[in-house]
Amino acid sequence: MAQPVATVHVVPRLVAALLGALLVLAGCAGADLSKQRFPRTTIPAGAENAGDPSGVPATTAASGQPADPAFAPDRLRLTDPCGLLDHEVLQRLGKPAQEETPSGFSRCSNFMEDKAGKDLAVTVEVGQTMTVELRNADKQIAGLRAAEQELDGSACFVSVITQDNPGLGITVQIGYKDGDACAPGRLVAESVVQRIKARAATRTAPKGSLLTLDPCALPERATAEAAVGAGFRYYPYGLHNCSWVAQDRDRELGVDFRQGFVPEDNKFDDAQTEVDLGGGLKGYQVQETGAFPSCSVKWVQRTSGRNQGELVEVKSAGPKKTEFDRCATAVGFAQALAAKIPRA
């Protein structure tokens, strides 16, 4: 549906609940980051242009446009994050692992060693939502605005801004407790930007894949209005997630496209209920109670072997005081969405 991109002022509660796994900063050698979450607060776009110490301005573009066509969301969805980790560059840091470790559509890691044999983890994530990074982008890498964040002397996050409003970018995460983690982060980030511009890591989407789909653009306006009412706003998150929020914020609907583990017999939860999504497609419904009750519907879009595949999750939620049938809302939205997604 053709919707103008709204300036985002706050992150909807459902985004945090549905997409929390995307904010888990895992895989940092020497630091137990797998249990830490770093929620982001969305701010209006329009951070000041940042230049490098020489005074050369970083590349900017009109609001809502990528800094370079190579960073358009459609291009980034087709970027293989593992292909962005150049072994020649990593060898300047030490001894890379022979194989990368992918995670989802947009993240990949190399768990390597530095030149002294110490653990050094390098992770790149493409198309990450940028919020506080926009405000803190006071550096420049490969001609783009960039921000750095150090964590307890054991990790550094180097984020390169590729687009404002909504803010998107690329983050290189370095887990390293035996030295300066930001220096290798800057080195890898510069290489990643150059490889994206050179289209050195472009991949082809398999038939029936969710990879190239924009979840915010798929549903008809009437479908979103049926779920959260007229006058809604929608919030893209990264490249593969979207949330629709009611005008009075009393209900939300989120969609998550992801790649990952598919349990045998699609047993996502012991309390799940099978639902018919039409066209022979089965979904699996689970209710959650609490102060912000929800109902989610998951289905497997395609499988890729070894219990791996692509999944869709639709979740309807709202404060406990708001009375509406969350499961009926989730199932109805899921049925309409599933009809829009090409299948293999």
N, C-alpha and C positions, 0 to 999 in steps of 0.2 A: 504494500500500500504506500502511496506517496505521502509521506508525512514530513513536515519540516523538522529538522533536528533542533530540539529545545535546548536552551542553555541549562545545564544541570547545576542545581545549587546544593542538593543533598542527595546522599545515596539512599535509595529505598531500602527499607528493612529487609525485604525479601531478597534483594541482591546479595546482601551479606549472608543471609541464611542459605540461599541456593548455591552461591558461588564461593563460599568460604574455602572450599578445597583449593581454589585457584590462588588464594592468598597465603597458603601454607608455603613458607620458604624452606623447602627441604633440600637435603643433599649437600649441605655445607660440611666439608670435612673438618673435624675437630670441634664442631659446635652442634649441639642438639637443637636444630631449628625445626625439626619435624613436628614439634608440639607447639610451636609459636605461631601466632597469627598477627598480621600487621594490617588491620583494616585501614582503608583509605577514606578520606573525607573529600568529596568533590567540591570544587570551587569554580566560580565563573572563569571562562577562558579569557585570555588577553594578557598573559604575563608579559612583562617588558622584554624586549629583545636583549639577548645577552651576547656579548662578544668575547673573544679570547683576549689575553693580555696585550696583544698587539693592537687591539682596537678594531680588528676586522669583524664586521657584524656577522652573526650566524644567519643561515638561510631562514626566511620567513615566507609565509603564504597567507592568502586570504583566509579568514575564519572558516573552518569546515573543510579546507582543502589541504592536501598533503604538501609538505615542503618540497617534494620532488615526486613526479608521477610514479617513480619506482616504489613509493611508500603508500600508494593508494590501498585501502583495505582489501579490495579484490586481488591486488597483486600480493599483498602480504599473506592472504589465505593460502596462496599457492607457493609460498616460500617454505622450504623444508628446513626447520630449525637446526637439524643435525648437520645439514650441508653447509651451515654458516660457520661451523667450528673448523677452521682451517688448521690442519695438523702442522703445517710449516710455521704458523704463528704460535701454536701451542708448544712446539719444540723449543721456541725461544724462552719458554718458561720452565721447561723440564721435560719429563717423559709422559706423553699423553697415553691414555688407554687406547688400545687398538680399535675398540668399538665404542660408539656413543650410546647413551641411554636416553631414548625418547620418552616423553611424558605428555600425553595428549596431543592435540593438533599442533601446538605452537611452542612447546618447550623441549629442550634437549640439553643433556649434561655430558661432560667428559670428566670422569673421576680419575685424575692423573696424579703424578708426583712432581714436586719441584726438583731442581738440580741436586738437592741434597737428599732426595728420597722422601721428603715430607709430603703429607697429603695436601693436595690442592684440587678443589672442585670448581669446575667452570660450567656455568649454566647460562643459556640464552633463552629469553622468552620474547616472542615476536607479537606485535599488536596488543601490547598490554595497555590497559586504561591508565592514563596519567592524570593525576589530580594534584596532590601537593607538589609533585615533581615540576609541574608547570610554574608554580610560584618560586620554586627553589632552583630553577634552571639558570644558574649563574656561570656555567662553564660552556665550553664548545668542543665538540668532537666531530671530526670529519665534516666541518661546515654546518653542523646542526647544534641547536641548544641542548645542553646536557645538565644533569644533576647527579650528585653523588651522595650516598648515605653510608656511613660506617656503622657497624654493629659490634659493640663490645670487643673490638680488637680482633675479631675472628671472621668477619665477613665485610664485604663491600658491595653495594648495589650501584652500578653505573647505568643511568637511564638516559636515553637519547630521545628527544621529542621529535616526532615525525609529523604530527598534526595537532591543531588546536580545535576545540569545540566541535565534537568531543575530543578530549585530549587522548592521543594514542602515541605509542612509542615502543622502543626496544629496550629491554633491560638485560644487562650482563651481571650475573651474580657470581661473586668469587668467595668461596669458603676457604679460608687460609689463616691459621692461627700462628704461623711461624714467620710472618713477615708482613709487609705492606700489601694489603689485599686490593687496594684501589688502583695501584699502578698496573697490574696485569688486567684489571677490569677495563681500564682505558684503552690498553693495547688491543684487547679482544673486541671491544666495542667499535673501535675504528675499523678493524678488519671486517666486522659484521656489516657495518654500513656500506663499506666498499663492495662487499660481495652481493649485497642486495641490489645496489645500483647496477652492478655488472650482470645481474640475473644469473649468478653462479650457483644458486641453490633452488631453482624452480622445479616443482614437481607436477605430476599429472594426477588429477583426482580420479580414483577408481569409479566405475559406473555405480550409480546409486549412492555416492558418498555425500555426507553432510558438509564436507570440507569447504566447498565454494559458496555455501548458502549464507545469506545475511538473515539471521533470525528476526531482526526488527522489520525487515521488508516483506516477509512472507505472508503474515496474516492479513486478511482484509480488515478495513476499518470496522466494519460491522461485527467482525469476530472479536476484536478488542473491546468494542463498546458493550457487547454482550457479557464480557468477562468482568469489566471494571467500570462500565458506565461511560456516558458521553463526557467530553471535556477531559479525558485522560491525558497523561503525559507518558512518554516512553523514554527509557534510559538504556542505551547500548552499553555493554560492558565487555571490553576486549573485542575479539573478532567473532565470537561464537555464542554470545549470550545477550539476552535482552529482557527488560522488565517493563511492564505496563502498570501504571499507578493511577488510582481513581483521583478525581479532582479534589475530593476531601480527604484523601489518603486513608480511607477506611477499608480498602482492599487492594491487593496487588496480584499480578499474574506474571510469573517468570518462565522463561524458556532457556534451556541449557543444551547446547549441542556439544558432545564430547566424545573422545576416543579413549577407550580403556578396557578394563576387565569386564567380561560378560560371564556371569555365573552359569554353571550347567543348569539346564531346564529353566533358565531365566529366573532363578530364585533369588530375587533382590532382597526380599524381606520375608520373615516368617509370617507376618501379618498381612501380606499382600493379597489383593483380590484381582482376579483376571477380568478385564473389561474388553469389549469389542470396539475397535477403533474404525471398523469398516474396511471393506476390500480384503477380508481375510487376515487383517493385521490384529494381533493381540497386544494389549497393553496391560500394565500391572500397577494397580492403585494401592496407595498406602496413606493412611490418615495419621496425623500427629496432633496431640493435644497440647495444652499449655496456655500461656498468656497470649500467644500469637498462633492460634491453631492453623493447620494447613492440610492440604491434600495434594499428593503428587501422583502423576501418572508417568511411567517410564515405558519405553519400548526400544527394541533393538532394531536399528535401521539396517545394519549390515554386519556380518561377521567376517573376520579376517584370519581365523585359525588360532589355535592355542588359547582358547577362551578370551580372545581379544575381538574388539569390534567397535562399532559406532552406536552411540546411544542418544536418545532424546529424552529429556525430562521436562514436564510441564508441571508447575506448582502454583496452586491458588492458595492465598493466605490473607489473613486480616486479623485485627485485634479481636479478642474474645467477645467484647461487647457488640461487635458487628455480626449480626445474624444473617447468614446466607449459606447456601449449600456449596461448600468448597469443592466437594468431590464432583458434583454435577457440573460446576464451572470448569474444573480441570479437565474432565472427560470431554465436555463439549468443545473446549478450545483445542484439546489434543486431536479430536476427530477432524476438526476443520484444518488444523495444521498438517496432520498426516496426509490429507488429501492433496496438499500443496507440494509435498516433498516427493520428487521422483524416486522410484525404487528400481533396484537392479533387476 
